[in-house]
Amino acid sequence: IAPRTKCVASPPGRSSVALIPQVYTPDHVAGPGTDIDPTQITFPGCICLKTCLPGTCSCLRHAENYDDNSCLIDTGSQGKCANPVFECNILCQCSDQCKNRVVQQGLQFQLQVFKTDKKGWGLRTLEFIPKGRFVCEYAGEVLGYSEVQRRIQLQTIQDPNYIIAVREHVYSGQVIETFVDPASIGNIGRFLNHSCEPNLLMIPVRIDSMVPKLALFAAKDILPEEELSYDYSGRFLNLMDSKDKERLDQGKTRKPCYCGTRSCAAFLPYDSSLYCPLGKSNIS
């Protein structure tokens, strides 16, 4: 990461007030309210001695995740959901050079925190990033729902909000929620700004346990000096369905979007579900 200085980030979707993390971590840490330790290894390893292939490797549930150049094969086209990604872990018998080990290798590109004109601090790449390559994680404290609500209730309109809620829809109809807050304990991903035409795609990647790594991959070729961005709503290329529209609280004061793209929605994404009165989540 360059330069190696103490920089501050502009918060996703709330305020341009800067906040310096007290602790830098490359990985998730267990925060209040979570019932799963994200650092605990709970997945069994595969028994592949040579090449990990779908059908024979227990870590490859559907198809190969990455090609020979470490690029994500399924980058999720418009209107298409991405397949779940499971990487081999420390208990697997395959080597460290197994091509199903990408996110766990960490940062591979030089990234730089810089000051933008209107969006506060941002993150850009100093070198070319091919489509499909892993760029960075969005890591921080993994929280329980009640703690998320408590922290949000304490925030004022001037306070930044870095909390991200990731909802994964399982075939059985169940929805798995993961809440991550990098405000006090976080990594380089907290510097990423929103864009209605993002060049990054967030994919939940599981390596050691059911707590996913929130991995950001290049959705297209990214040139040197280009700012890195993703869609805070989780939609890729700003697609919106009827459920998304119902989730938006039109009565709230929305934060303006300064991404400057042709399809800019004018406002940052807003999810009112976390701002309801304190209580239990209505999603299992």
C-alpha positions as CSV (number, residue, x, y, z in Angstrom):
1,I,0.0,0.0,0.0
2,A,1.6,3.3,-1.0
3,P,2.2,5.7,0.5
4,R,2.7,4.4,4.0
5,T,1.1,7.2,5.8
6,K,-1.7,7.6,8.3
7,C,-4.6,8.5,6.0
8,V,-8.3,8.8,6.6
9,A,-11.3,7.5,4.6
10,S,-14.6,8.9,3.4
11,P,-17.4,6.7,4.9
12,P,-19.7,4.6,2.7
13,G,-23.0,6.4,2.2
14,R,-23.2,8.7,5.2
15,S,-20.8,11.6,5.9
16,S,-17.6,13.1,4.6
17,V,-16.3,13.4,8.2
18,A,-12.9,11.6,8.4
19,L,-12.1,8.9,10.9
20,I,-8.7,7.2,11.5
21,P,-8.9,3.5,12.5
22,Q,-7.4,2.8,15.9
23,V,-6.2,-0.7,14.7
24,Y,-5.3,-1.9,11.2
25,T,-6.2,-5.5,10.5
26,P,-6.0,-7.4,7.2
27,D,-8.6,-9.9,8.4
28,H,-12.0,-9.9,10.1
29,V,-12.0,-9.9,13.9
30,A,-14.9,-10.9,16.2
31,G,-16.9,-8.0,17.5
32,P,-19.7,-7.6,20.0
33,G,-22.8,-9.8,19.4
34,T,-21.3,-12.2,16.8
35,D,-21.7,-15.9,17.7
36,I,-18.9,-17.0,15.3
37,D,-15.2,-16.3,15.6
38,P,-14.1,-15.4,12.0
39,T,-10.5,-16.5,12.8
40,Q,-11.6,-20.0,13.9
41,I,-11.0,-22.8,11.4
42,T,-14.2,-24.8,11.1
43,F,-14.1,-26.1,7.5
44,P,-12.4,-29.5,6.9
45,G,-9.7,-29.5,4.4
46,C,-9.7,-31.3,1.1
47,I,-7.5,-34.4,0.5
48,C,-6.3,-33.5,-3.0
49,L,-2.6,-34.3,-3.4
50,K,-2.1,-32.8,-6.8
51,T,-4.7,-30.7,-8.6
52,C,-8.0,-29.5,-7.0
53,L,-10.8,-30.1,-9.5
54,P,-14.6,-29.9,-9.3
55,G,-16.1,-33.2,-8.5
56,T,-13.1,-34.5,-6.6
57,C,-12.2,-31.5,-4.4
58,S,-14.5,-30.9,-1.5
59,C,-13.7,-27.2,-1.6
60,L,-14.9,-26.8,-5.2
61,R,-18.6,-27.1,-4.8
62,H,-19.7,-26.0,-8.3
63,A,-16.9,-25.2,-10.7
64,E,-13.4,-23.8,-10.6
65,N,-13.3,-20.4,-9.0
66,Y,-10.1,-19.0,-10.7
67,D,-8.3,-19.5,-14.0
68,D,-4.6,-20.1,-14.4
69,N,-4.0,-16.3,-14.1
70,S,-5.7,-16.1,-10.7
71,C,-8.7,-14.3,-12.2
72,L,-12.2,-14.9,-10.9
73,I,-14.0,-16.9,-13.7
74,D,-17.5,-15.8,-12.8
75,T,-17.5,-12.0,-12.4
76,G,-21.3,-11.8,-12.4
77,S,-22.8,-10.3,-15.6
78,Q,-25.7,-7.9,-15.5
79,G,-28.7,-9.4,-13.8
80,K,-26.8,-12.5,-12.9
81,C,-26.0,-13.7,-9.4
82,A,-22.5,-14.7,-8.6
83,N,-21.8,-18.3,-7.4
84,P,-20.5,-18.9,-3.9
85,V,-16.7,-19.1,-3.6
86,F,-14.9,-21.5,-1.3
87,E,-11.1,-21.5,-1.2
88,C,-8.8,-24.3,0.1
89,N,-7.6,-23.6,3.6
90,I,-4.8,-24.5,6.0
91,L,-6.2,-28.0,6.6
92,C,-6.2,-28.9,2.9
93,Q,-3.5,-31.3,1.7
94,C,-3.0,-29.4,-1.5
95,S,0.1,-27.1,-1.8
96,D,0.3,-23.3,-1.2
97,Q,0.5,-22.9,-5.0
98,C,-3.0,-24.4,-5.5
99,K,-4.8,-22.1,-7.8
100,N,-7.9,-22.2,-5.5
101,R,-5.9,-20.0,-3.1
102,V,-6.2,-16.4,-4.2
103,V,-7.9,-14.1,-1.6
104,Q,-5.9,-15.7,1.2
105,Q,-2.7,-14.5,-0.5
106,G,-3.6,-10.9,0.3
107,L,-2.8,-7.7,-1.6
108,Q,-0.9,-8.2,-4.9
109,F,-1.1,-4.7,-6.3
110,Q,0.2,-1.3,-5.2
111,L,-2.7,0.7,-4.0
112,Q,-2.7,4.4,-2.9
113,V,-4.9,6.4,-0.6
114,F,-5.5,9.9,-2.1
115,K,-7.7,13.0,-1.6
116,T,-10.6,13.3,-4.0
117,D,-12.3,16.6,-5.0
118,K,-15.7,15.9,-3.4
119,K,-15.7,12.4,-1.9
120,G,-13.1,12.9,0.8
121,W,-10.4,10.2,0.7
122,G,-10.4,7.5,-1.9
123,L,-8.3,4.5,-3.1
124,R,-6.7,4.0,-6.5
125,T,-4.3,1.6,-8.1
126,L,-0.8,2.5,-9.2
127,E,-0.6,-0.4,-11.7
128,F,-2.8,-2.1,-14.2
129,I,-5.3,-4.7,-12.8
130,P,-6.7,-7.2,-15.2
131,K,-10.4,-8.1,-15.1
132,G,-11.2,-10.8,-12.5
133,R,-8.1,-10.3,-10.3
134,F,-8.5,-10.0,-6.6
135,V,-7.8,-6.4,-5.4
136,C,-8.5,-6.2,-1.6
137,E,-10.9,-7.1,1.2
138,Y,-13.4,-5.0,3.2
139,A,-12.3,-6.2,6.6
140,G,-13.2,-5.1,10.1
141,E,-15.2,-6.1,13.2
142,V,-17.9,-8.8,12.5
143,L,-20.9,-7.7,14.5
144,G,-24.3,-9.1,15.7
145,Y,-27.5,-7.4,14.5
146,S,-28.3,-5.8,17.9
147,E,-24.8,-4.3,18.1
148,V,-25.2,-2.9,14.6
149,Q,-28.4,-1.2,15.6
150,R,-26.9,0.1,18.8
151,R,-24.0,1.7,17.0
152,I,-26.2,3.2,14.3
153,Q,-28.6,4.6,16.9
154,L,-25.7,6.4,18.6
155,Q,-24.5,8.1,15.4
156,T,-25.3,11.7,14.6
157,I,-25.8,13.0,11.0
158,Q,-22.2,14.3,11.2
159,D,-20.7,10.8,12.1
160,P,-19.3,8.6,9.5
161,N,-20.9,5.1,9.0
162,Y,-18.7,2.3,7.7
163,I,-21.0,-0.6,8.6
164,I,-21.8,-2.8,5.7
165,A,-24.6,-5.4,5.6
166,V,-24.1,-8.3,3.2
167,R,-27.1,-10.5,2.6
168,E,-26.6,-13.9,0.8
169,H,-29.8,-15.6,-0.6
170,V,-29.6,-19.4,-0.2
171,Y,-31.5,-21.7,-2.5
172,S,-33.7,-22.8,0.4
173,G,-35.0,-19.3,0.8
174,Q,-32.8,-18.6,3.8
175,V,-30.9,-15.3,3.9
176,I,-27.4,-15.2,5.6
177,E,-26.4,-11.8,7.0
178,T,-22.9,-10.6,7.7
179,F,-22.3,-7.2,9.3
180,V,-18.8,-5.7,9.2
181,D,-17.7,-2.4,10.8
182,P,-14.1,-1.2,10.0
183,A,-14.5,2.2,11.8
184,S,-12.2,1.4,14.7
185,I,-10.6,-1.9,13.5
186,G,-10.3,-2.0,9.7
187,N,-8.2,-2.3,6.6
188,I,-7.6,-0.6,3.3
189,G,-11.1,-1.5,2.0
190,R,-12.7,1.3,4.1
191,F,-11.1,3.9,1.8
192,L,-13.2,2.7,-1.2
193,N,-15.8,5.1,-2.5
194,H,-19.1,4.3,-4.2
195,S,-19.8,4.4,-7.9
196,C,-22.9,3.8,-9.9
197,E,-20.6,2.3,-12.6
198,P,-18.1,0.5,-10.3
199,N,-14.9,-1.2,-11.4
200,L,-14.9,-3.6,-8.5
201,L,-17.3,-6.4,-7.6
202,M,-17.7,-7.6,-4.0
203,I,-17.9,-11.4,-3.6
204,P,-18.3,-13.3,-0.3
205,V,-15.4,-15.8,-0.2
206,R,-15.2,-18.5,2.4
207,I,-11.9,-20.0,3.4
208,D,-11.8,-21.2,7.0
209,S,-15.4,-20.8,8.2
210,M,-18.9,-19.7,7.4
211,V,-17.9,-16.0,8.0
212,P,-17.1,-14.8,4.5
213,K,-14.2,-12.6,3.4
214,L,-15.7,-9.6,1.6
215,A,-13.4,-9.8,-1.4
216,L,-13.4,-7.1,-4.1
217,F,-12.4,-8.2,-7.6
218,A,-11.8,-6.2,-10.7
219,A,-15.1,-6.1,-12.7
220,K,-13.1,-4.9,-15.8
221,D,-9.6,-4.0,-16.7
222,I,-8.5,-1.1,-14.4
223,L,-5.8,1.3,-15.6
224,P,-3.0,2.8,-13.4
225,E,-4.1,5.9,-11.4
226,E,-7.8,4.9,-11.8
227,E,-9.9,5.3,-8.6
228,L,-11.2,2.0,-7.2
229,S,-14.9,1.8,-6.4
230,Y,-17.8,-0.5,-5.8
231,D,-21.6,-0.2,-5.5
232,Y,-22.4,0.2,-1.8
233,S,-25.8,-1.3,-2.4
234,G,-24.3,-4.6,-3.5
235,R,-25.9,-4.3,-6.9
236,F,-23.5,-4.7,-9.8
237,L,-23.6,-2.0,-12.5
238,N,-26.4,-0.3,-10.4
239,L,-29.1,-2.7,-11.3
240,M,-32.2,-2.3,-9.2
241,D,-35.2,-4.6,-8.8
242,S,-38.6,-4.0,-7.1
243,K,-37.4,-5.2,-3.8
244,D,-34.5,-2.8,-3.9
245,K,-36.9,0.1,-4.5
246,E,-39.1,-1.0,-1.6
247,R,-36.1,-1.0,0.7
248,L,-35.2,2.6,-0.1
249,D,-36.6,5.1,2.4
250,Q,-37.6,8.0,0.2
251,G,-38.5,10.1,3.2
252,K,-34.9,10.3,4.5
253,T,-32.4,12.9,3.6
254,R,-30.2,11.1,1.1
255,K,-26.4,11.7,0.7
256,P,-25.5,13.0,-2.8
257,C,-23.5,10.8,-5.1
258,Y,-20.4,12.4,-6.8
259,C,-19.3,9.4,-8.9
260,G,-19.8,11.5,-12.0
261,T,-20.8,8.5,-14.2
262,R,-23.4,8.7,-17.0
263,S,-25.8,6.4,-15.1
264,C,-25.3,8.2,-11.7
265,A,-28.4,7.8,-9.5
266,A,-27.7,11.2,-7.9
267,F,-27.8,9.8,-4.4
268,L,-25.9,7.2,-2.5
269,P,-27.6,3.9,-1.7
270,Y,-29.7,3.9,1.5
271,D,-31.0,0.8,3.3
272,S,-33.5,1.7,6.0
273,S,-33.7,-1.8,7.5
274,L,-30.8,-1.1,9.9
275,Y,-32.4,2.1,11.1
276,C,-35.6,0.6,12.6
277,P,-36.1,0.5,16.4
278,L,-33.8,-1.7,18.4
279,G,-34.8,-5.4,18.1
280,K,-34.1,-8.6,16.4
281,S,-33.5,-8.9,12.7
282,N,-36.4,-10.1,10.6
283,I,-34.0,-12.1,8.5
284,S,-32.8,-15.5,9.7
